[in-house]
Structures are given as structure tokens and as C-alpha cells.
Amino acid sequence: MRKIRKAQASRVFIYAISLFVIILILFYGYKSVNSFMKRGEEVVYFEFQQKLKSNIDTIKTDYGSQRVFNYVIPEKYDEVCFLDTACKAGPACASTNYPIIQQAQQGGIDERVFMRSNDVTEAKLNVGALSVQKLSSPNSKFGCVNRTGSQVEITLKGLGNRVAVVLP
């Protein structure tokens, strides 16, 4: 009888240790997967930034040339917005409710490319001299491109010393 009780007590101990080890493995796995996903988003953002800067540098000296580029953007962003370098607060610039873009309009920051998700404007990029040509509103100096799937389609036009983003 004693051996049975002793065996049962040791089994309970082994089950408790096994359960503890399984919980540790699951917790570590969850943290690792989250870390990999976060790094993946950072890589996609970095690739977008580098590819956009490279395409702008390439096309800006090719006066009059216009090309369409597709960029993959991180899933947490819904659109990419552009603000004309010459845009200062005033009637020529579109009024916006996004504080960081308002700050750029007032000359507070140099970044002219913004990535937005819902009502939050988070990421911003400095890509040098930039013009915005909005076909639907020629006087507008601000515009956004919505994502389609995981990509945005951006049309760039060379102007010699800068590039224009052509928006529908």
C-alpha cells in the first residue's frame, strides 16, 4: 500500500514538473514568434524606405520621365501620404487633421512622406525635394495613396532637380 502511495506522489510531482516545462516552452515560443513578426514589419518598412529613396534618386534627374512603382508597406499602415516641399501653411496646402503633417506644413520637420494607419500618422521619411501633382485637384500640395492588398502604387515623375509624385 505504501509503495502505491509513494508511486502516486512521485507521478504527481512528475506531472507538475512536466506541466511547468510545457508552459515555459509555450511562453518562450509565443515571445519568439512575436519578436520575429515585429522584426518582419521593421524589415518591410526599411525596404520600402530604401526602395523609395533609390527610385526617387534615380528618376529625379531624368527630366519628364514618369514611372509607376509598386511598394510593399507594413500591414499596420493603410496609406502613404506626400506633402510638397514648397508647401507651407496656407490656402495652397490642404488642411489636415494630422498633427505631424501640420507640423511639417509649418516648417517644423523636414520629412515629406508619411505612413498612416487609421487616425495615427506614425512613420515619416525625408526623401529630399518633393513635389505633389494631384490630377483631381491641381492646386493641392498634399495627397495620399491607399494600399491595395499589401502594396501601394506610386507614380514618380522626374523634374531635373526633384521628383514629383503624381496622384490621381
Backbone as JSON Lines, residues from 0, in Angstrom:
{"i":0,"aa":"M","n":[0.81,-1.18,0.0],"ca":[0.0,0.0,0.0],"c":[0.86,1.27,0.0]}
{"i":1,"aa":"R","n":[1.95,1.22,0.76],"ca":[2.84,2.36,0.82],"c":[3.51,2.62,-0.51]}
{"i":2,"aa":"K","n":[3.87,1.58,-1.21],"ca":[4.53,1.74,-2.5],"c":[3.6,2.41,-3.5]}
{"i":3,"aa":"I","n":[2.33,2.08,-3.44],"ca":[1.36,2.67,-4.37],"c":[1.23,4.17,-4.09]}
{"i":4,"aa":"R","n":[1.12,4.53,-2.81],"ca":[1.0,5.95,-2.46],"c":[2.28,6.71,-2.84]}
{"i":5,"aa":"K","n":[3.41,6.07,-2.62],"ca":[4.67,6.7,-2.97],"c":[4.76,6.9,-4.49]}
{"i":6,"aa":"A","n":[4.34,5.92,-5.26],"ca":[4.36,6.0,-6.72],"c":[3.42,7.09,-7.2]}
{"i":7,"aa":"Q","n":[2.24,7.19,-6.57],"ca":[1.28,8.22,-6.96],"c":[1.83,9.62,-6.65]}
{"i":8,"aa":"A","n":[2.48,9.77,-5.52],"ca":[3.05,11.06,-5.15],"c":[4.16,11.45,-6.12]}
{"i":9,"aa":"S","n":[4.98,10.51,-6.53],"ca":[6.06,10.83,-7.46],"c":[5.49,11.14,-8.85]}
{"i":10,"aa":"R","n":[4.39,10.49,-9.23],"ca":[3.75,10.79,-10.52],"c":[3.19,12.21,-10.53]}
{"i":11,"aa":"V","n":[2.56,12.6,-9.45],"ca":[2.02,13.95,-9.36],"c":[3.15,14.96,-9.48]}
{"i":12,"aa":"F","n":[4.27,14.69,-8.84],"ca":[5.42,15.57,-8.92],"c":[5.94,15.66,-10.36]}
{"i":13,"aa":"I","n":[6.02,14.53,-11.03],"ca":[6.49,14.49,-12.43],"c":[5.51,15.23,-13.33]}
{"i":14,"aa":"Y","n":[4.2,15.06,-13.12],"ca":[3.19,15.77,-13.91],"c":[3.3,17.28,-13.7]}
{"i":15,"aa":"A","n":[3.52,17.69,-12.47],"ca":[3.63,19.12,-12.17],"c":[4.86,19.72,-12.86]}
{"i":16,"aa":"I","n":[5.97,19.0,-12.79],"ca":[7.19,19.49,-13.45],"c":[6.99,19.51,-14.97]}
{"i":17,"aa":"S","n":[6.35,18.49,-15.52],"ca":[6.09,18.44,-16.97],"c":[5.2,19.6,-17.4]}
{"i":18,"aa":"L","n":[4.17,19.87,-16.63],"ca":[3.28,20.97,-16.94],"c":[4.03,22.3,-16.9]}
{"i":19,"aa":"F","n":[4.88,22.48,-15.92],"ca":[5.68,23.7,-15.79],"c":[6.6,23.87,-17.01]}
{"i":20,"aa":"V","n":[7.25,22.79,-17.44],"ca":[8.16,22.84,-18.59],"c":[7.38,23.18,-19.87]}
{"i":21,"aa":"I","n":[6.2,22.58,-20.03],"ca":[5.37,22.84,-21.22],"c":[4.94,24.31,-21.24]}
{"i":22,"aa":"I","n":[4.55,24.85,-20.1],"ca":[4.15,26.25,-20.03],"c":[5.32,27.15,-20.38]}
{"i":23,"aa":"L","n":[6.51,26.84,-19.89],"ca":[7.7,27.63,-20.24],"c":[7.98,27.59,-21.73]}
{"i":24,"aa":"I","n":[7.87,26.43,-22.34],"ca":[8.13,26.29,-23.77],"c":[7.11,27.1,-24.57]}
{"i":25,"aa":"L","n":[5.84,27.03,-24.21],"ca":[4.8,27.79,-24.92],"c":[5.03,29.29,-24.77]}
{"i":26,"aa":"F","n":[5.37,29.74,-23.57],"ca":[5.63,31.15,-23.33],"c":[6.82,31.63,-24.16]}
{"i":27,"aa":"Y","n":[7.9,30.89,-24.16],"ca":[9.07,31.24,-24.94],"c":[8.74,31.26,-26.43]}
{"i":28,"aa":"G","n":[7.99,30.28,-26.9],"ca":[7.6,30.21,-28.31],"c":[6.75,31.41,-28.71]}
{"i":29,"aa":"Y","n":[5.82,31.79,-27.85],"ca":[4.96,32.94,-28.13],"c":[5.79,34.22,-28.24]}
{"i":30,"aa":"K","n":[6.72,34.41,-27.31],"ca":[7.58,35.6,-27.34],"c":[8.46,35.6,-28.6]}
{"i":31,"aa":"S","n":[8.96,34.44,-28.98],"ca":[9.81,34.35,-30.17],"c":[9.04,34.69,-31.43]}
{"i":32,"aa":"V","n":[7.84,34.13,-31.57],"ca":[7.03,34.39,-32.76],"c":[6.69,35.88,-32.83]}
{"i":33,"aa":"N","n":[6.32,36.49,-31.71],"ca":[6.03,37.94,-31.7],"c":[7.25,38.74,-32.11]}
{"i":34,"aa":"S","n":[8.4,38.37,-31.62],"ca":[9.63,39.07,-31.95],"c":[9.94,38.95,-33.45]}
{"i":35,"aa":"F","n":[9.77,37.77,-34.02],"ca":[10.0,37.57,-35.46],"c":[9.03,38.4,-36.29]}
{"i":36,"aa":"M","n":[7.78,38.44,-35.87],"ca":[6.79,39.22,-36.63],"c":[7.11,40.71,-36.58]}
{"i":37,"aa":"K","n":[7.52,41.19,-35.43],"ca":[7.86,42.6,-35.29],"c":[9.07,42.94,-36.15]}
{"i":38,"aa":"R","n":[10.06,42.07,-36.14],"ca":[11.24,42.3,-36.98],"c":[10.88,42.26,-38.45]}
{"i":39,"aa":"G","n":[9.95,41.39,-38.82],"ca":[9.49,41.32,-40.21],"c":[8.88,42.63,-40.65]}
{"i":40,"aa":"E","n":[8.06,43.25,-39.8],"ca":[7.46,44.56,-40.11],"c":[8.54,45.62,-40.26]}
{"i":41,"aa":"E","n":[9.54,45.57,-39.39],"ca":[10.63,46.54,-39.47],"c":[11.41,46.39,-40.78]}
{"i":42,"aa":"V","n":[11.61,45.15,-41.2],"ca":[12.33,44.9,-42.46],"c":[11.52,45.42,-43.64]}
{"i":43,"aa":"V","n":[10.21,45.19,-43.65],"ca":[9.35,45.68,-44.74],"c":[9.4,47.2,-44.78]}
{"i":44,"aa":"Y","n":[9.34,47.85,-43.62],"ca":[9.41,49.32,-43.57],"c":[10.75,49.81,-44.1]}
{"i":45,"aa":"F","n":[11.83,49.19,-43.67],"ca":[13.16,49.59,-44.11],"c":[13.31,49.4,-45.62]}
{"i":46,"aa":"E","n":[12.81,48.29,-46.15],"ca":[12.88,48.04,-47.6],"c":[12.09,49.09,-48.37]}
{"i":47,"aa":"F","n":[10.89,49.44,-47.86],"ca":[10.09,50.48,-48.52],"c":[10.86,51.79,-48.56]}
{"i":48,"aa":"Q","n":[11.42,52.16,-47.43],"ca":[12.16,53.41,-47.32],"c":[13.34,53.43,-48.3]}
{"i":49,"aa":"Q","n":[14.13,52.38,-48.33],"ca":[15.31,52.33,-49.2],"c":[14.92,52.31,-50.68]}
{"i":50,"aa":"K","n":[13.88,51.54,-51.01],"ca":[13.45,51.44,-52.41],"c":[12.89,52.77,-52.89]}
{"i":51,"aa":"L","n":[12.09,53.44,-52.06],"ca":[11.53,54.74,-52.44],"c":[12.64,55.77,-52.65]}
{"i":52,"aa":"K","n":[13.58,55.84,-51.71],"ca":[14.69,56.79,-51.85],"c":[15.51,56.5,-53.1]}
{"i":53,"aa":"S","n":[15.78,55.23,-53.35],"ca":[16.56,54.84,-54.52],"c":[15.83,55.22,-55.82]}
{"i":54,"aa":"N","n":[14.54,54.93,-55.89],"ca":[13.76,55.26,-57.09],"c":[13.68,56.77,-57.29]}
{"i":55,"aa":"I","n":[13.54,57.52,-56.21],"ca":[13.49,58.98,-56.31],"c":[14.83,59.51,-56.82]}
{"i":56,"aa":"D","n":[15.93,59.02,-56.27],"ca":[17.25,59.47,-56.71],"c":[17.5,59.13,-58.18]}
{"i":57,"aa":"T","n":[16.99,57.99,-58.61],"ca":[17.19,57.55,-59.99],"c":[16.37,58.39,-60.97]}
{"i":58,"aa":"I","n":[15.11,58.63,-60.65],"ca":[14.21,59.27,-61.62],"c":[14.26,60.79,-61.6]}
{"i":59,"aa":"K","n":[14.71,61.4,-60.5],"ca":[14.63,62.87,-60.43],"c":[15.51,63.56,-61.47]}
{"i":60,"aa":"T","n":[16.61,62.96,-61.86],"ca":[17.49,63.59,-62.86],"c":[17.04,63.32,-64.29]}
{"i":61,"aa":"D","n":[16.1,62.42,-64.47],"ca":[15.59,62.07,-65.81],"c":[14.36,62.92,-66.1]}
{"i":62,"aa":"Y","n":[14.59,64.18,-66.53],"ca":[13.52,65.16,-66.68],"c":[12.4,64.66,-67.61]}
{"i":63,"aa":"G","n":[11.18,64.75,-67.13],"ca":[10.0,64.4,-67.92],"c":[9.64,62.93,-67.89]}
{"i":64,"aa":"S","n":[10.52,62.09,-67.42],"ca":[10.22,60.67,-67.39],"c":[9.26,60.37,-66.24]}
{"i":65,"aa":"Q","n":[8.34,59.47,-66.48],"ca":[7.33,59.13,-65.47],"c":[7.22,57.61,-65.4]}
{"i":66,"aa":"R","n":[7.3,57.09,-64.18],"ca":[7.21,55.64,-63.98],"c":[6.33,55.31,-62.8]}
{"i":67,"aa":"V","n":[5.71,54.14,-62.88],"ca":[4.86,53.64,-61.79],"c":[5.65,52.59,-61.02]}
{"i":68,"aa":"F","n":[5.7,52.74,-59.71],"ca":[6.4,51.79,-58.85],"c":[5.43,51.18,-57.86]}
{"i":69,"aa":"N","n":[5.62,49.91,-57.57],"ca":[4.84,49.23,-56.54],"c":[5.74,48.99,-55.34]}
{"i":70,"aa":"Y","n":[5.22,49.33,-54.18],"ca":[5.96,49.17,-52.93],"c":[5.14,48.36,-51.95]}
{"i":71,"aa":"V","n":[5.79,47.45,-51.27],"ca":[5.16,46.71,-50.18],"c":[5.33,47.55,-48.92]}
{"i":72,"aa":"I","n":[4.23,47.76,-48.19],"ca":[4.31,48.53,-46.95],"c":[3.88,47.64,-45.79]}
{"i":73,"aa":"P","n":[4.33,47.95,-44.58],"ca":[3.94,47.14,-43.42],"c":[2.42,47.1,-43.28]}
{"i":74,"aa":"E","n":[1.92,45.98,-42.79],"ca":[0.48,45.78,-42.69],"c":[-0.22,46.76,-41.77]}
{"i":75,"aa":"K","n":[0.5,47.32,-40.81],"ca":[-0.16,48.22,-39.86],"c":[-0.5,49.57,-40.47]}
{"i":76,"aa":"Y","n":[0.0,49.88,-41.67],"ca":[-0.29,51.16,-42.32],"c":[-1.32,50.97,-43.43]}
{"i":77,"aa":"D","n":[-2.21,51.97,-43.57],"ca":[-3.27,51.93,-44.56],"c":[-2.95,52.76,-45.8]}
{"i":78,"aa":"E","n":[-2.14,53.79,-45.63],"ca":[-1.84,54.65,-46.76],"c":[-0.51,55.36,-46.57]}
{"i":79,"aa":"V","n":[-0.01,55.86,-47.7],"ca":[1.21,56.65,-47.72],"c":[0.82,58.04,-48.21]}
{"i":80,"aa":"C","n":[1.2,59.07,-47.45],"ca":[0.85,60.45,-47.8],"c":[2.11,61.24,-48.16]}
{"i":81,"aa":"F","n":[1.91,62.2,-49.06],"ca":[3.02,63.02,-49.53],"c":[2.67,64.49,-49.35]}
{"i":82,"aa":"L","n":[3.66,65.27,-48.95],"ca":[3.49,66.71,-48.76],"c":[4.55,67.42,-49.58]}
{"i":83,"aa":"D","n":[4.12,68.35,-50.42],"ca":[5.02,69.11,-51.28],"c":[6.04,69.86,-50.44]}
{"i":84,"aa":"T","n":[7.3,69.88,-50.9],"ca":[8.37,70.57,-50.18],"c":[8.08,72.06,-50.07]}
{"i":85,"aa":"A","n":[7.46,72.65,-51.09],"ca":[7.15,74.08,-51.09],"c":[5.92,74.4,-50.25]}
{"i":86,"aa":"C","n":[5.26,73.4,-49.73],"ca":[4.01,73.6,-49.0],"c":[4.28,74.16,-47.61]}
{"i":87,"aa":"K","n":[3.75,75.3,-47.39],"ca":[3.75,75.91,-46.06],"c":[2.29,76.1,-45.68]}
{"i":88,"aa":"A","n":[2.01,76.37,-44.45],"ca":[0.63,76.57,-44.03],"c":[0.03,77.7,-44.85]}
{"i":89,"aa":"G","n":[-1.08,77.43,-45.47],"ca":[-1.74,78.44,-46.28],"c":[-2.78,77.81,-47.17]}
{"i":90,"aa":"P","n":[-3.43,78.62,-48.01],"ca":[-4.53,78.1,-48.82],"c":[-4.1,77.1,-49.89]}
{"i":91,"aa":"A","n":[-2.85,77.16,-50.36],"ca":[-2.41,76.23,-51.4],"c":[-2.23,74.82,-50.85]}
{"i":92,"aa":"C","n":[-2.0,74.73,-49.57],"ca":[-1.8,73.43,-48.94],"c":[-3.12,72.94,-48.37]}
{"i":93,"aa":"A","n":[-3.34,71.68,-48.5],"ca":[-4.57,71.1,-47.95],"c":[-4.51,71.14,-46.43]}
{"i":94,"aa":"S","n":[-5.6,71.54,-45.84],"ca":[-5.64,71.49,-44.38],"c":[-5.83,70.04,-43.97]}
{"i":95,"aa":"T","n":[-5.19,69.66,-42.93],"ca":[-5.25,68.28,-42.49],"c":[-5.4,68.23,-40.97]}
{"i":96,"aa":"N","n":[-5.99,67.17,-40.5],"ca":[-6.18,66.99,-39.06],"c":[-5.06,66.18,-38.43]}
{"i":97,"aa":"Y","n":[-4.02,65.91,-39.17],"ca":[-2.94,65.09,-38.66],"c":[-1.83,66.0,-38.13]}
{"i":98,"aa":"P","n":[-1.61,65.99,-36.82],"ca":[-0.66,66.93,-36.21],"c":[0.74,66.9,-36.81]}
{"i":99,"aa":"I","n":[1.24,65.73,-37.12],"ca":[2.61,65.65,-37.63],"c":[2.71,66.26,-39.02]}
{"i":100,"aa":"I","n":[1.65,66.13,-39.8],"ca":[1.64,66.73,-41.14],"c":[1.46,68.24,-41.03]}
{"i":101,"aa":"Q","n":[0.66,68.69,-40.09],"ca":[0.53,70.13,-39.84],"c":[1.87,70.72,-39.42]}
{"i":102,"aa":"Q","n":[2.6,69.99,-38.61],"ca":[3.91,70.45,-38.16],"c":[4.86,70.56,-39.36]}
{"i":103,"aa":"A","n":[4.78,69.62,-40.29],"ca":[5.62,69.67,-41.49],"c":[5.22,70.87,-42.35]}
{"i":104,"aa":"Q","n":[3.92,71.16,-42.44],"ca":[3.47,72.31,-43.23],"c":[3.99,73.61,-42.65]}
{"i":105,"aa":"Q","n":[4.12,73.66,-41.35],"ca":[4.57,74.89,-40.71],"c":[6.1,74.96,-40.63]}
{"i":106,"aa":"G","n":[6.77,73.98,-41.24],"ca":[8.22,74.01,-41.31],"c":[8.91,73.41,-40.11]}
{"i":107,"aa":"G","n":[8.18,72.69,-39.29],"ca":[8.77,72.12,-38.08],"c":[9.62,70.89,-38.32]}
{"i":108,"aa":"I","n":[9.36,70.16,-39.4],"ca":[10.14,68.96,-39.7],"c":[10.41,68.89,-41.2]}
{"i":109,"aa":"D","n":[11.43,68.16,-41.59],"ca":[11.82,68.06,-42.99],"c":[11.16,66.91,-43.73]}
{"i":110,"aa":"E","n":[10.58,65.98,-43.03],"ca":[10.0,64.81,-43.66],"c":[8.79,65.2,-44.51]}
{"i":111,"aa":"R","n":[8.66,64.55,-45.66],"ca":[7.57,64.85,-46.58],"c":[6.79,63.61,-47.01]}
{"i":112,"aa":"V","n":[7.16,62.46,-46.5],"ca":[6.43,61.22,-46.77],"c":[5.98,60.66,-45.43]}
{"i":113,"aa":"F","n":[4.7,60.36,-45.33],"ca":[4.12,59.9,-44.07],"c":[3.34,58.61,-44.3]}
{"i":114,"aa":"M","n":[3.44,57.7,-43.35],"ca":[2.67,56.46,-43.42],"c":[1.62,56.52,-42.32]}
{"i":115,"aa":"R","n":[0.37,56.26,-42.69],"ca":[-0.74,56.42,-41.76],"c":[-1.5,55.12,-41.57]}
{"i":116,"aa":"S","n":[-2.02,54.97,-40.36],"ca":[-2.94,53.87,-40.07],"c":[-4.09,54.45,-39.26]}
{"i":117,"aa":"N","n":[-5.29,54.27,-39.75],"ca":[-6.49,54.86,-39.14],"c":[-6.28,56.34,-38.91]}
{"i":118,"aa":"D","n":[-6.31,56.78,-37.67],"ca":[-6.15,58.2,-37.38],"c":[-4.75,58.55,-36.89]}
{"i":119,"aa":"V","n":[-3.84,57.6,-36.95],"ca":[-2.5,57.82,-36.4],"c":[-1.49,57.92,-37.54]}
{"i":120,"aa":"T","n":[-0.72,58.98,-37.56],"ca":[0.37,59.14,-38.51],"c":[1.65,58.85,-37.75]}
{"i":121,"aa":"E","n":[2.29,57.74,-38.1],"ca":[3.45,57.32,-37.33],"c":[4.75,57.55,-38.07]}
{"i":122,"aa":"A","n":[4.93,56.81,-39.13],"ca":[6.23,56.82,-39.8],"c":[6.35,58.03,-40.71]}
{"i":123,"aa":"K","n":[7.53,58.59,-40.74],"ca":[7.79,59.71,-41.62],"c":[9.17,59.54,-42.24]}
{"i":124,"aa":"L","n":[9.29,59.98,-43.49],"ca":[10.54,59.82,-44.23],"c":[10.97,61.13,-44.84]}
{"i":125,"aa":"N","n":[12.25,61.35,-44.89],"ca":[12.81,62.5,-45.59],"c":[13.42,61.99,-46.88]}
{"i":126,"aa":"V","n":[12.84,62.38,-48.0],"ca":[13.32,61.89,-49.29],"c":[13.86,63.02,-50.16]}
{"i":127,"aa":"G","n":[14.1,64.17,-49.57],"ca":[14.62,65.3,-50.32],"c":[13.5,66.13,-50.94]}
{"i":128,"aa":"A","n":[13.85,66.9,-51.97],"ca":[12.89,67.8,-52.62],"c":[11.8,66.98,-53.3]}
{"i":129,"aa":"L","n":[10.56,67.37,-53.02],"ca":[9.41,66.6,-53.49],"c":[8.28,67.53,-53.89]}
{"i":130,"aa":"S","n":[7.69,67.26,-55.05],"ca":[6.51,67.99,-55.49],"c":[5.34,67.01,-55.52]}
{"i":131,"aa":"V","n":[4.16,67.54,-55.3],"ca":[2.95,66.71,-55.38],"c":[2.1,67.26,-56.51]}
{"i":132,"aa":"Q","n":[1.79,66.4,-57.49],"ca":[0.9,66.78,-58.59],"c":[-0.34,65.91,-58.48]}
{"i":133,"aa":"K","n":[-1.41,66.51,-58.03],"ca":[-2.66,65.79,-57.85],"c":[-3.55,66.1,-59.05]}
{"i":134,"aa":"L","n":[-3.83,65.09,-59.86],"ca":[-4.57,65.29,-61.09],"c":[-6.0,65.78,-60.83]}
{"i":135,"aa":"S","n":[-6.62,65.28,-59.78],"ca":[-8.01,65.66,-59.5],"c":[-8.11,67.06,-58.9]}
{"i":136,"aa":"S","n":[-7.03,67.57,-58.36],"ca":[-7.01,68.89,-57.74],"c":[-5.63,69.51,-57.94]}
{"i":137,"aa":"P","n":[-5.41,70.15,-59.1],"ca":[-4.07,70.62,-59.47],"c":[-3.4,71.56,-58.46]}
{"i":138,"aa":"N","n":[-4.17,72.31,-57.67],"ca":[-3.57,73.24,-56.73],"c":[-3.2,72.6,-55.4]}
{"i":139,"aa":"S","n":[-3.61,71.37,-55.19],"ca":[-3.34,70.69,-53.92],"c":[-1.87,70.3,-53.82]}
{"i":140,"aa":"K","n":[-1.31,70.48,-52.66],"ca":[0.1,70.15,-52.42],"c":[0.24,68.99,-51.43]}
{"i":141,"aa":"F","n":[-0.84,68.26,-51.22],"ca":[-0.85,67.16,-50.27],"c":[-1.77,66.07,-50.82]}
{"i":142,"aa":"G","n":[-1.35,64.82,-50.67],"ca":[-2.21,63.73,-51.12],"c":[-1.73,62.39,-50.58]}
{"i":143,"aa":"C","n":[-2.63,61.42,-50.61],"ca":[-2.33,60.09,-50.08],"c":[-2.64,59.01,-51.11]}
{"i":144,"aa":"V","n":[-1.95,57.89,-50.97],"ca":[-2.19,56.72,-51.8],"c":[-2.59,55.59,-50.87]}
{"i":145,"aa":"N","n":[-3.76,55.0,-51.1],"ca":[-4.24,53.89,-50.27],"c":[-3.57,52.59,-50.68]}
{"i":146,"aa":"R","n":[-3.44,51.71,-49.74],"ca":[-2.85,50.41,-50.02],"c":[-3.87,49.53,-50.73]}
{"i":147,"aa":"T","n":[-3.38,48.65,-51.57],"ca":[-4.18,47.63,-52.23],"c":[-3.51,46.31,-51.9]}
{"i":148,"aa":"G","n":[-4.16,45.53,-51.06],"ca":[-3.5,44.33,-50.56],"c":[-2.39,44.75,-49.63]}
{"i":149,"aa":"S","n":[-1.17,44.36,-49.94],"ca":[-0.03,44.77,-49.1],"c":[0.83,45.81,-49.79]}
{"i":150,"aa":"Q","n":[0.33,46.35,-50.92],"ca":[1.15,47.25,-51.71],"c":[0.48,48.61,-51.95]}
{"i":151,"aa":"V","n":[1.31,49.58,-52.27],"ca":[0.85,50.87,-52.77],"c":[1.5,51.09,-54.13]}
{"i":152,"aa":"E","n":[0.75,51.72,-55.02],"ca":[1.26,52.03,-56.36],"c":[1.49,53.53,-56.42]}
{"i":153,"aa":"I","n":[2.75,53.92,-56.65],"ca":[3.12,55.33,-56.64],"c":[3.75,55.68,-57.98]}
{"i":154,"aa":"T","n":[3.26,56.78,-58.58],"ca":[3.8,57.27,-59.84],"c":[4.76,58.41,-59.56]}
{"i":155,"aa":"L","n":[5.98,58.27,-60.04],"ca":[7.02,59.29,-59.85],"c":[7.39,59.89,-61.21]}
{"i":156,"aa":"K","n":[7.61,61.2,-61.21],"ca":[7.96,61.92,-62.43],"c":[9.21,62.75,-62.17]}
{"i":157,"aa":"G","n":[10.19,62.61,-63.03],"ca":[11.44,63.35,-62.91],"c":[11.28,64.8,-63.31]}
{"i":158,"aa":"L","n":[11.82,65.71,-62.5],"ca":[11.73,67.15,-62.79],"c":[13.11,67.8,-62.85]}
{"i":159,"aa":"G","n":[14.15,67.0,-62.98],"ca":[15.51,67.54,-63.08],"c":[16.2,67.6,-61.73]}
{"i":160,"aa":"N","n":[15.76,68.49,-60.85],"ca":[16.41,68.62,-59.54],"c":[15.57,68.05,-58.41]}
{"i":161,"aa":"R","n":[14.38,67.6,-58.74],"ca":[13.5,66.99,-57.73],"c":[12.56,66.04,-58.43]}
{"i":162,"aa":"V","n":[11.72,65.41,-57.66],"ca":[10.77,64.45,-58.21],"c":[9.36,64.87,-57.85]}
{"i":163,"aa":"A","n":[8.42,64.55,-58.74],"ca":[7.01,64.82,-58.45],"c":[6.31,63.49,-58.24]}
{"i":164,"aa":"V","n":[5.46,63.46,-57.23],"ca":[4.6,62.31,-57.01],"c":[3.28,62.65,-57.68]}
{"i":165,"aa":"V","n":[2.91,61.84,-58.66],"ca":[1.67,62.09,-59.41],"c":[0.57,61.26,-58.78]}
{"i":166,"aa":"L","n":[-0.44,61.95,-58.27],"ca":[-1.55,61.29,-57.6],"c":[-2.83,61.46,-58.41]}
{"i":167,"aa":"P","n":[-3.7,60.44,-58.35],"ca":[-4.97,60.56,-59.1],"c":[-5.88,61.65,-58.55]}
